[in-house]
Amino acid sequence: MVDTGQTLYRRAREIIPGGTQLLSKRPEMFLPDQWPTYYRSAKGAEVVDLDGRTLLDMSYCGIGATVLGFADPDVNAAVKTAIDLGAMSTLNCGEEVELAELLVELHPWADMVRFGRSGGEALAVAIRIARATTGRDMIAFCGYHGWHDWYLSANLGETTALDGHLLPGLKTAGVPRGLAGLMHPFHFNKVNEIEAIISEHGSRLAAIVMEPVRSREPTPEFILGVRRLADQCGAVLIFDEVTSGLRINSGGAHLAYNVDPDVAVFAKALANGYPMAAIIGRRAVMDAAQDTFVSSTAWTERIGPVAALATLRKHRAQNVAAHLVRIGQRIQKGWEDASSAARLPLHVSGIPPLGHFAFDLPNAQEVRTLFTQMMLDRGILATGSFYAMWTHTDEHVDRYLEAVNQVFRDLRLAIDQNAITQLLRGPVAHSGFSRLT
């Protein structure tokens, strides 16, 4: 059988450094030499690949961007109208004001909003604003926050500083050596670590950057402690809601923990896959954007704001978050039940709409790769994570969990027979950053 996606990917690797524009979409991260790689069309929760196969997506689902599902008809209708009216002109689109007002309404602690078109650049804007506000240069952070120099500079001189912050092995080639020493990582739910950073560097700390929730819930001691420590040293508290936003409510996840940041950053789900990002914050901080240069032509087009307005309005009207939580809970319980039935040791983590599992085995990555291969054989895109969408139905979950139960039993048998490697039809998936050759 011809695999058109892999054939095209081999061409791509010759002319696109890294093969894809997003590391998380490299086929090597899922199933090397077998992952479909490219899609012809996507609708609801299904993807059609270049060979015409219809695949149910129970994996990262647009890497978390398509919270309503692929090609949502309401969002697409709003975008098509905007295109017909003109997506760009010499004047500004009024929809950006509507969107700013809606975001402030959803987050009463915030006063002002700036826009971007991607999560990484929006975090870079937030860092610039925090440094402009405080007149300081150091940043304390936990978690993953993008590809820009401010973040990667944590690995200058100490090449493992970012390991444990979602993606190990990130390289610093091209990052100015002069940025060394400005970044100070701490771990989630470890308030003593951020206390130590502030004790040593508090007077130079411009911002504390963190996700309010990721693979586990924040303890009250931690999230309240970070807020207290930011106030104590005068640093700007930035919540990265690029992934967590719109998952458990129609705004930022931080609203569920009753802790207000000084700045929050949104992207991904904000416009259901259309490029859009927002930096919202208190006036005392956001006003500093006028004292530095933060500006881009691409931030003035109309499609992003229109898509975000349609997404947020539908999200709130349909109580999408409740559906995401319920579907995610079914998936996580299904993983646990299937692993128990198959006697396959498994660790489940993450909030329900952003669930993850990991095999508790010495050869866990090989087993996970075989899991993806076996699920793909059943017409399902699957890995060790599941990002819930509005278009995921109970029927989708039933089909997925039936396959998971079958595959977990097959994996247990393969482990007992020491046959995992023999059953793999290609290399083992990458678990972190790897340079392609």
C-alpha positions in Angstrom: 0.0 0.0 0.0 1.3 3.4 -0.9 1.6 5.8 2.0 1.3 9.2 0.3 1.7 11.1 3.6 5.1 9.5 4.3 6.2 9.9 0.7 5.4 13.7 0.9 7.1 13.9 4.3 10.4 12.5 2.9 10.2 15.3 0.3 9.4 17.8 3.1 12.5 16.9 5.1 14.7 17.8 2.1 13.3 21.4 1.8 11.8 22.2 5.3 14.3 22.1 8.2 12.8 19.8 10.8 10.2 18.6 8.4 7.3 20.4 9.9 6.6 23.9 11.3 5.6 22.5 14.8 7.7 20.0 16.7 4.5 18.4 18.1 3.3 17.5 14.6 6.4 15.7 13.5 5.5 12.1 12.7 8.6 11.0 14.7 6.8 12.1 17.8 3.9 9.7 17.2 4.8 6.8 14.9 8.0 7.2 12.8 7.7 6.0 9.1 3.9 5.2 9.6 2.1 8.3 10.8 -0.2 9.8 8.1 1.5 13.2 8.6 -0.8 15.2 6.3 -4.5 15.7 6.0 -6.8 16.3 3.0 -9.8 17.5 5.1 -10.9 17.6 8.7 -14.5 17.9 10.0 -15.9 17.4 13.5 -13.6 14.8 15.1 -12.5 13.1 11.9 -9.5 13.6 9.6 -9.2 12.3 6.0 -5.5 11.7 5.1 -4.0 12.0 1.6 -4.8 8.4 0.8 -8.5 9.0 1.6 -8.6 7.1 4.9 -11.0 8.5 7.4 -9.4 8.6 10.9 -11.1 9.3 14.2 -8.9 11.8 16.1 -8.5 10.9 19.8 -5.1 12.4 20.2 -4.0 16.0 20.4 -6.8 17.2 18.2 -5.2 20.2 16.4 -2.6 20.3 19.3 -5.3 21.7 21.5 -6.4 24.5 19.1 -9.8 23.1 17.9 -11.7 23.1 21.1 -15.0 23.1 19.2 -13.9 20.5 16.7 -12.5 20.7 13.2 -14.1 23.1 10.8 -16.8 24.3 13.2 -19.7 25.6 11.0 -20.4 28.6 13.2 -16.8 29.8 13.4 -16.3 29.1 9.7 -19.4 31.0 8.7 -18.2 34.1 10.6 -14.8 33.8 9.0 -16.2 33.5 5.5 -18.3 36.6 6.0 -15.2 38.5 7.2 -13.3 37.3 4.1 -16.0 38.5 1.8 -16.1 41.9 3.6 -12.3 42.2 3.4 -9.8 40.6 5.9 -7.3 43.5 5.7 -7.3 47.2 4.9 -5.5 50.4 5.8 -8.0 50.9 8.7 -8.5 48.7 11.8 -11.2 46.1 12.2 -13.8 47.0 14.8 -14.1 43.4 15.9 -10.8 43.7 17.9 -12.5 46.2 20.2 -15.5 43.8 20.7 -13.1 41.0 21.4 -11.2 43.0 23.9 -14.4 44.0 25.7 -15.5 40.4 25.8 -12.2 39.1 27.3 -12.3 41.8 30.0 -15.9 40.8 30.7 -14.9 37.2 31.2 -11.9 38.3 33.4 -13.1 41.1 35.6 -9.7 41.6 37.1 -8.3 42.7 33.7 -8.6 46.1 32.2 -6.7 46.1 28.9 -5.9 43.7 26.0 -3.3 43.4 23.2 -3.5 40.8 20.5 -1.1 38.6 18.6 -1.5 35.5 16.4 0.4 32.7 18.2 1.0 31.6 21.7 4.8 31.8 21.6 4.9 35.4 20.3 2.1 36.4 22.8 4.3 35.1 25.7 7.2 37.1 24.3 5.0 40.2 24.2 3.9 39.6 27.8 7.6 39.3 28.9 8.5 42.5 27.1 5.6 44.3 28.8 6.6 42.9 32.2 10.2 44.1 31.8 9.0 47.5 30.6 6.7 47.8 33.6 9.2 46.9 36.2 12.5 48.1 34.6 13.9 44.6 35.5 15.3 41.8 33.4 15.1 38.5 35.2 12.3 35.9 34.8 11.2 33.0 37.1 9.1 30.4 35.4 7.8 26.8 35.5 6.5 24.8 32.5 6.8 25.2 28.8 6.3 28.7 27.3 7.5 28.6 23.6 10.4 28.9 21.3 11.6 32.5 21.9 15.0 33.6 23.2 13.8 34.7 26.6 12.7 31.1 27.4 15.4 29.0 25.7 18.1 31.2 27.3 17.4 29.1 30.5 19.6 26.4 28.8 22.6 28.7 28.2 25.5 27.3 30.2 23.3 24.7 31.9 21.9 22.5 29.2 19.4 20.6 31.3 17.7 23.6 33.0 14.5 23.1 30.8 14.4 19.4 31.1 11.3 18.5 33.1 9.4 21.5 31.7 7.4 19.4 29.2 10.0 18.9 26.5 13.6 17.8 27.2 16.6 18.3 25.1 15.8 21.8 23.7 18.9 23.4 22.0 20.2 27.0 22.4 22.0 27.4 19.0 21.3 31.0 17.9 20.3 32.3 21.3 22.6 35.2 22.4 25.0 34.1 25.1 24.5 37.4 26.8 21.1 36.3 28.0 22.6 33.6 30.3 21.6 33.9 33.9 18.4 35.8 33.3 16.0 32.8 33.5 15.3 30.8 36.7 13.1 27.7 36.5 11.1 26.3 39.4 8.8 23.3 39.5 5.0 23.2 39.7 3.6 22.9 43.2 7.1 23.6 44.7 6.6 26.9 46.5 9.9 26.6 48.2 11.7 26.7 44.9 10.2 30.0 43.9 10.8 31.3 47.4 14.5 30.5 47.0 14.6 32.4 43.6 13.0 35.5 45.1 15.3 35.3 48.1 18.3 35.6 45.8 17.0 37.6 42.8 13.8 39.3 43.9 15.0 42.8 43.3 15.8 42.0 39.7 12.8 39.8 39.0 10.5 41.3 36.3 8.0 38.4 36.1 6.9 35.0 37.4 5.5 32.9 34.5 3.5 29.8 35.0 0.5 27.8 33.8 -2.2 27.8 36.4 -2.8 24.0 35.8 -1.0 21.4 33.6 -0.6 17.8 34.4 -2.0 18.2 37.9 -4.0 20.7 39.9 -2.2 23.4 41.8 -2.2 23.2 45.6 -3.7 26.2 47.3 -0.4 26.8 49.1 1.4 26.9 45.7 -0.8 29.1 43.6 -1.7 31.5 46.5 1.9 31.5 47.5 3.1 32.5 44.0 0.6 35.4 44.0 1.8 36.5 47.5 5.5 36.3 46.5 5.0 38.2 43.3 3.4 41.0 45.3 6.2 40.8 47.8 9.0 41.4 45.3 7.1 43.5 42.8 7.2 41.0 39.9 4.5 40.7 37.3 2.6 37.5 37.7 1.9 36.0 34.2 -0.4 33.1 33.8 0.2 31.2 30.5 -3.3 30.0 29.5 -2.3 29.1 25.9 -3.1 25.4 26.6 -5.3 25.6 29.7 -7.7 28.4 28.5 -11.3 27.4 27.6 -10.9 23.9 29.0 -12.8 24.0 32.3 -14.7 27.2 31.8 -15.2 29.9 29.1 -12.2 31.9 30.1 -8.9 31.2 31.9 -8.5 28.1 34.1 -7.2 30.4 36.8 -10.8 31.6 37.4 -11.5 28.2 39.0 -8.8 28.8 41.6 -9.8 32.3 42.6 -6.3 33.7 42.0 -5.9 36.7 39.7 -2.7 37.2 37.8 -1.4 40.6 36.5 -1.3 39.3 32.9 -2.8 36.2 31.2 -2.0 34.9 27.8 -4.4 33.0 25.5 -4.0 31.4 22.1 -4.7 27.9 20.7 -8.5 27.3 21.5 -9.2 31.1 21.5 -10.2 31.1 17.9 -10.8 27.3 17.3 -7.7 26.9 15.2 -7.6 30.2 13.4 -4.4 32.1 14.3 -5.2 34.3 17.3 -3.7 35.2 20.6 -4.5 37.7 23.4 -2.5 39.2 26.2 -4.9 40.6 28.9 -3.9 42.4 32.0 -4.2 45.1 34.6 -4.0 48.7 33.3 -0.9 49.4 35.5 1.0 46.7 33.7 -0.5 46.8 30.2 0.0 50.6 29.8 3.8 49.9 29.6 3.2 48.5 26.1 3.2 52.1 25.0 6.7 52.6 26.5 8.2 49.9 24.3 7.8 48.8 20.7 5.1 46.0 20.3 3.6 46.1 16.8 2.9 43.9 13.8 0.9 44.2 10.6 -0.3 40.6 11.0 -1.9 41.5 14.3 -4.4 43.8 12.5 -6.1 41.4 10.2 -9.8 40.6 10.7 -10.1 36.8 10.6 -8.5 36.1 14.0 -10.7 38.5 16.0 -13.9 37.3 14.2 -13.1 33.7 14.7 -12.3 34.3 18.4 -15.6 36.1 18.9 -17.5 33.3 17.3 -15.6 30.7 19.3 -16.1 32.4 22.7 -19.8 33.1 22.2 -20.5 29.5 21.2 -18.3 28.2 23.9 -20.3 30.1 26.5 -23.7 29.6 25.0 -23.3 25.8 24.7 -21.5 25.3 28.0 -18.8 23.6 26.0 -16.5 23.3 29.0 -18.9 21.0 30.9 -18.9 18.7 27.8 -15.1 18.7 27.6 -14.8 17.8 31.3 -17.4 15.0 31.1 -15.8 13.4 27.9 -12.4 13.7 29.4 -13.5 12.0 32.6 -14.9 9.1 30.6 -11.6 8.8 28.8 -9.4 8.8 31.9 -11.6 6.3 33.7 -11.6 4.1 30.5 -7.8 4.2 30.6 -7.7 3.1 34.2 -10.2 0.4 33.7 -8.5 -1.0 30.6 -5.1 -1.0 32.3 -6.5 -2.8 35.3 -8.3 -5.4 33.2 -5.1 -6.1 31.1 -2.8 -5.9 34.1 -0.9 -3.2 32.3 0.7 -0.6 34.8 -0.4 2.9 33.8 -0.1 6.4 35.3 -3.0 8.8 34.4 -2.6 12.5 34.8 -3.9 15.9 33.6 -7.2 17.7 34.0 -10.0 15.8 32.3 -10.1 17.8 29.0 -6.3 17.5 28.7 -5.6 13.9 29.8 -2.4 12.0 29.6 -1.2 8.4 30.4 2.2 6.8 30.6 3.0 3.2 30.8 4.9 2.3 34.0 7.3 0.0 32.3 11.1 0.0 31.6 10.4 0.1 27.8 7.5 2.5 28.1 8.3 4.4 24.9 8.4 1.3 22.8 5.1 0.2 24.3 3.5 3.6 23.7 4.7 3.5 20.1 3.2 0.1 19.5 0.0 1.3 21.1 -0.2 4.1 18.5 0.5 1.7 15.7 -2.2 -0.7 16.8 -4.7 2.1 17.2 -3.9 3.5 13.8 -4.5 0.0 12.4 -8.1 0.4 13.8 -8.6 3.8 12.1 -7.9 5.9 15.2 -5.3 8.6 15.8 -4.1 8.0 19.3 -1.1 8.6 21.5 -0.5 9.0 25.2 -2.7 12.1 25.4 -6.3 13.0 24.7 -7.5 16.6 24.2 -11.3 16.7 24.3 -13.4 18.7 21.7 -17.0 19.7 21.6 -17.5 17.3 18.7 -16.4 14.3 20.5 -19.5 12.2 21.2 -20.2 9.3 23.5 -20.2 7.1 20.4 -16.6 8.2 19.6 -15.6 7.5 23.2 -17.2 4.0 23.1 -15.4 3.2 19.9 -12.1 4.5 21.2 -12.3 2.7 24.6 -13.3 -0.6 22.9 -10.1 -0.3 20.9 -8.1 0.7 23.9 -9.2 -2.4 25.8 -8.3 -4.7 22.9 -4.9 -3.0 22.3 -4.0 -3.0 26.0 -4.7 -6.8 26.1 -2.5 -7.3 23.0 0.2 -5.2 24.6 0.2 -7.2 27.7 0.5 -10.4 25.7 3.4 -8.9 23.7 5.2 -7.8 26.8 4.8 -11.3 28.3 6.2 -12.8 25.1 9.0 -10.2 24.9 7.7 -9.3 21.4 7.2 -5.5 21.5 10.2 -4.8 19.3 9.3 -7.5 16.8 5.7 -6.1 16.4 6.9 -2.6 15.7 6.9 -1.8 11.9 9.2 1.2 12.3 11.4 3.1 14.8 10.4 4.0 18.3 8.8 7.4 18.7 10.9 10.4 19.9 10.2 11.4 23.5 11.8 14.9 23.3 13.6 17.2 20.9 15.7 15.4 18.3 17.5 16.9 15.4 16.4 15.3 12.1 19.1 14.1 9.7 
